[in-house]
């Protein structure tokens, strides 16, 4: 059916994949390079990993990042899943407005969200940045992604399954718990993963809401880059890439990733 | 109703009875499901924007506090000073170049995955998305190591004798556009894939049977039918690229000031929040107008394609 691709097209595709992965490979390779300055290979070392483990600033930043990410995942997953389910299932006045409200945080440049939250927290409450403030900000930009992911999943479910459960005598709560929720689970898991990735990675919104003692890993890495390159950044990056890859592999085995792929694909159409 | 009610009749009757009996429970469900999220976005998204709007018409007094004593639009008219317009134009230039490159690279790749990916389609798509799941900042930083004067690229070119002196690439327009294209390419490939994969290939075959050349069939059949995907991919690349802060500040230098960088500098260094807020709103305005224009053309394309 599909015939043979032209050699040019295949070569181009392969090159693009190389383009996508080469920087990550470079990053990993140079985390083991026995030289602080040079970008040519000087021999294998683990010294950057040892220095990283002794770097309390980095370790503290990692701890803050994880605390914030967990809070963001929990908050955004609860609020976003309810919202996504509501939008898929219910017809109510103003649902068009809610859809727009959901898209706005995605369309708004991160920097605008960062400064508006900074102005909000500092002018209204006199707050100067803290872990809690960052967590509130992260929940805010994660809700939309979770809601859209869950809505896509909920909309693809056959409502007759829940009706069948009701007809067979299940209570409304029972039908939801035993039929709808398990079917929604992959979408909720995908939304939670997305929220974790977005929160863990966020630099811009965080940098406006960070304060003393609430430096996250991206903020720490960013200031590290500004003050000169150190292979310790390569080491922490390699660890992050490794952890993310393992998590994605697990998610792939559990099937959640296919839902995430579908949801991300469905997103542009929602817009 | 006759004795032999069709399943559709039963379905609609059941739906109607449930709806009338459940109006109150539907309202309750709406308030439980929808209200918390909407309230959250209202308090932590819309209210901050409103406060930023108020601050943007204020000024900074001699003590450095924000004052609303004489509200005016002067911060917006300051935007016409030679600081803002070049930054805006540079942002648009970077975003447009990034979008065009991402579409030009993404289209053939999405086409290849769709037509020749076979049973590996999903795996190939996940490979495209894999970098998206690792930190954007870290991936941008990786390009610093590649593009620096003593970086990987220059080292390879020097060692192989292609060049005698390192080419300065970092901190230029090229490094910023390259970094952005790298970062946003996955956003382009996914919607392109969806649209190309949905294309009924027998349409292309029909065009070929009617003596269209390969190129003619592509231009007159494939391209118009996948136009919604192109517009969606363009939007998904252009919007984040326009407001991107990370790439121009990590891979760019002083001469690559974009609006996002300008706003960030005003907020952290200059601390003239009213002026920074006004510039922020202008960036948001450009973003939203651009999105609406693109969406309108998407709608027209979709209608045109289905007509």
HADDOCK unambig.tbl for C-alpha pairs under 7 A between the chains (distance, minus, plus):
assign (segid A and resid 2 and name CA) (segid B and resid 115 and name CA) 6.12 0.50 0.50
assign (segid A and resid 2 and name CA) (segid B and resid 116 and name CA) 6.55 0.50 0.50
assign (segid A and resid 5 and name CA) (segid B and resid 116 and name CA) 6.95 0.50 0.50
assign (segid A and resid 9 and name CA) (segid B and resid 108 and name CA) 6.81 0.50 0.50
assign (segid A and resid 13 and name CA) (segid B and resid 109 and name CA) 5.08 0.50 0.50
assign (segid A and resid 20 and name CA) (segid B and resid 182 and name CA) 6.80 0.50 0.50
assign (segid A and resid 23 and name CA) (segid B and resid 139 and name CA) 6.77 0.50 0.50
assign (segid A and resid 23 and name CA) (segid B and resid 142 and name CA) 5.36 0.50 0.50
assign (segid A and resid 23 and name CA) (segid B and resid 143 and name CA) 6.30 0.50 0.50
assign (segid A and resid 24 and name CA) (segid B and resid 139 and name CA) 6.67 0.50 0.50
assign (segid A and resid 24 and name CA) (segid B and resid 142 and name CA) 6.73 0.50 0.50
assign (segid A and resid 27 and name CA) (segid B and resid 142 and name CA) 5.62 0.50 0.50
assign (segid A and resid 39 and name CA) (segid B and resid 150 and name CA) 6.44 0.50 0.50
assign (segid A and resid 39 and name CA) (segid B and resid 151 and name CA) 5.39 0.50 0.50
assign (segid A and resid 39 and name CA) (segid B and resid 152 and name CA) 5.89 0.50 0.50
assign (segid A and resid 79 and name CA) (segid B and resid 36 and name CA) 6.40 0.50 0.50
assign (segid A and resid 79 and name CA) (segid B and resid 37 and name CA) 4.99 0.50 0.50
assign (segid A and resid 80 and name CA) (segid B and resid 37 and name CA) 6.42 0.50 0.50
assign (segid A and resid 82 and name CA) (segid B and resid 33 and name CA) 4.61 0.50 0.50
assign (segid A and resid 82 and name CA) (segid B and resid 34 and name CA) 6.38 0.50 0.50
assign (segid A and resid 83 and name CA) (segid B and resid 33 and name CA) 5.49 0.50 0.50
assign (segid A and resid 83 and name CA) (segid B and resid 34 and name CA) 4.72 0.50 0.50
assign (segid A and resid 83 and name CA) (segid B and resid 37 and name CA) 5.93 0.50 0.50
assign (segid A and resid 86 and name CA) (segid B and resid 30 and name CA) 6.48 0.50 0.50
assign (segid A and resid 86 and name CA) (segid B and resid 33 and name CA) 5.27 0.50 0.50
assign (segid A and resid 86 and name CA) (segid B and resid 34 and name CA) 5.66 0.50 0.50
assign (segid A and resid 90 and name CA) (segid B and resid 30 and name CA) 6.93 0.50 0.50
assign (segid A and resid 107 and name CA) (segid B and resid 239 and name CA) 6.89 0.50 0.50
assign (segid A and resid 108 and name CA) (segid B and resid 284 and name CA) 6.47 0.50 0.50
assign (segid A and resid 109 and name CA) (segid B and resid 240 and name CA) 6.67 0.50 0.50
assign (segid A and resid 109 and name CA) (segid B and resid 243 and name CA) 4.99 0.50 0.50
assign (segid A and resid 109 and name CA) (segid B and resid 284 and name CA) 6.86 0.50 0.50
assign (segid A and resid 111 and name CA) (segid B and resid 260 and name CA) 6.40 0.50 0.50
assign (segid A and resid 112 and name CA) (segid B and resid 280 and name CA) 5.84 0.50 0.50
assign (segid A and resid 116 and name CA) (segid B and resid 48 and name CA) 5.02 0.50 0.50
assign (segid A and resid 116 and name CA) (segid B and resid 49 and name CA) 5.52 0.50 0.50
assign (segid A and resid 116 and name CA) (segid B and resid 52 and name CA) 5.57 0.50 0.50
assign (segid A and resid 117 and name CA) (segid B and resid 48 and name CA) 5.59 0.50 0.50
assign (segid A and resid 119 and name CA) (segid B and resid 52 and name CA) 6.44 0.50 0.50
assign (segid A and resid 120 and name CA) (segid B and resid 48 and name CA) 4.94 0.50 0.50
assign (segid A and resid 120 and name CA) (segid B and resid 51 and name CA) 6.42 0.50 0.50
assign (segid A and resid 140 and name CA) (segid B and resid 41 and name CA) 6.43 0.50 0.50
assign (segid A and resid 140 and name CA) (segid B and resid 44 and name CA) 6.43 0.50 0.50
assign (segid A and resid 140 and name CA) (segid B and resid 45 and name CA) 6.92 0.50 0.50
assign (segid A and resid 197 and name CA) (segid B and resid 133 and name CA) 6.26 0.50 0.50
assign (segid A and resid 201 and name CA) (segid B and resid 135 and name CA) 5.15 0.50 0.50
assign (segid A and resid 201 and name CA) (segid B and resid 136 and name CA) 6.79 0.50 0.50
assign (segid A and resid 237 and name CA) (segid B and resid 138 and name CA) 6.35 0.50 0.50
assign (segid A and resid 241 and name CA) (segid B and resid 134 and name CA) 5.98 0.50 0.50
assign (segid A and resid 244 and name CA) (segid B and resid 134 and name CA) 6.55 0.50 0.50
assign (segid A and resid 265 and name CA) (segid B and resid 190 and name CA) 5.92 0.50 0.50
assign (segid A and resid 265 and name CA) (segid B and resid 191 and name CA) 5.99 0.50 0.50
assign (segid A and resid 265 and name CA) (segid B and resid 194 and name CA) 6.93 0.50 0.50
assign (segid A and resid 268 and name CA) (segid B and resid 191 and name CA) 6.71 0.50 0.50
assign (segid A and resid 268 and name CA) (segid B and resid 232 and name CA) 5.95 0.50 0.50
